[in-house]
Amino acid sequence: MNYILSASETRPNSFWNKYLTLSDRKACAKTGTSNKMFMKDGKKTILPGDIWTAGYTPQITTVVW
């Protein structure tokens, strides 16, 4: 599990990938979203409802929601 969550090359090469990688230590990260349906101009639109990230190193763990 640690290998999978710390392998930055398996994450999409997007804006957030550089923020989920630490150059001086092994860091693991997992992100997620949940969808929520909104009505906009009388049309149903599905947008992210919640966005979260959990990350850890051997020394510290953090979760942001």
C-alpha positions in Angstrom: 0.0 0.0 0.0 2.8 2.4 0.8 4.4 1.8 -2.6 1.2 2.5 -4.4 0.4 5.7 -2.5 3.9 7.0 -2.8 4.5 6.4 -6.5 4.1 9.8 -8.0 4.6 8.4 -11.5 1.3 6.6 -11.2 -0.6 9.8 -10.4 -2.0 11.9 -13.2 0.7 14.5 -14.3 -1.4 17.5 -13.3 -1.0 20.6 -11.2 -1.5 18.9 -7.8 1.0 16.1 -8.3 4.0 18.4 -7.5 2.3 19.3 -4.2 1.8 15.7 -3.2 5.5 14.8 -3.6 8.3 15.7 -1.2 11.9 15.7 -2.5 13.5 14.9 0.9 11.4 12.0 2.2 9.0 9.3 1.2 5.5 10.6 1.2 2.2 8.9 0.5 -1.0 10.6 -0.6 -4.6 9.7 -1.5 -7.2 12.1 -2.9 -10.9 11.8 -3.5 -14.1 13.6 -4.4 -17.8 12.9 -4.0 -20.2 14.2 -6.6 -23.2 16.4 -5.9 -26.1 17.3 -8.2 -26.9 21.0 -8.5 -29.6 22.8 -10.5 -28.3 25.6 -12.7 -30.5 27.5 -15.1 -33.0 24.7 -14.8 -30.5 22.0 -15.8 -29.0 19.3 -13.7 -25.2 19.7 -13.2 -23.0 17.3 -11.4 -20.0 18.9 -9.6 -17.6 17.8 -6.9 -19.4 18.1 -3.5 -16.5 17.3 -1.3 -12.8 17.2 -2.1 -10.3 15.6 0.3 -6.6 14.6 0.5 -4.9 12.3 3.1 -1.2 12.2 3.2 1.5 10.7 5.5 5.3 10.3 6.0 7.0 8.1 8.5 6.8 11.1 10.9 3.4 12.8 10.4 -0.1 12.2 9.0 -2.6 14.8 7.8 -6.0 14.9 6.2 -7.6 17.9 4.5 -11.3 18.0 3.7 
